[in-house]
Amino acid sequence: MADAVRRKVANWTVTAVRKDGSLASKPDVLVTEEPLEIRAESLSQDAQPVAVTMRTPGHDFELAVGFLFTEGMIKRSSDVRTVRYCQLPDSAEQQFNVVTVSLAVPFDEALSRRGMVTSASCGICGTTSIEQLAQITSRIDLDTGPVVTSRMLTSMPDIIRKAQPTFDRTGGLHAAGLVDASGDAYCVREDIGRHNAVDKVIGKAVLDGKVPISNHVLVVSGRLSFEIIQKAAMAGIAFIAAVGAPSNLAVETAEDLGITLVGFVRDGTANIYTHKHRIAN
């Protein structure tokens, strides 16, 4: 079954407070937030729940594949056999809220037994994930990755902003995009969760056979936390730019892994925190 389309927005009537203090009813558009259960199976393993994430419907297959890839359950594009929605005859409402990724190779069942639950605002993080990241990723070669002019760098948030139709209607979505040094956007995805948007663009690259992602900048609309760096490192991304601020752990991790990290990319300016050699004047 193809990746089905669900409503990304919902209509609501709000009471607006005007500047003069009066109240008035008016229609509003809300971004949709629904749970997605991600399951994994292989030829020798039955489908097992791996995580439940609160997300905005749309590109669910990419989200599921991207999540499993950044958690280390998928190593390469060829590991993915099929992706499908689960058939739930007793719950038509939830039919498109459960995705199973069928893998060509066995997966580590210890990961599925973690019973991970993520919210839209927070990914999965902890001491074990930091330790695991050091074990399963390699420092990115400083001679790899895109070299971007400062002018192109500061224009990248506007490039992905133009590909956010649901944000235009709701004002309530994050975005992530993969943009090359010439300003061409390979992929832009929206979601109520920053981490989900990143998983969606990485998942598309996995499904398209384009990992590691070595020639694009990961552009995100929000702040930069450790989890974003973790996901980028798993995908081989050497350059991350964000509209918001990074955390100290995000900066330290990017420095250790050879990733160029840029924050506060807005109004024609930016702060370069690590590995500035990938930015040209």
Order of alpha helices (4+ residues) and beta strands (2+ residues): beta-beta-beta-beta-alpha-beta-beta-alpha-beta-alpha-beta-alpha-alpha-beta-beta-alpha-beta-alpha-beta-alpha-beta-beta-beta
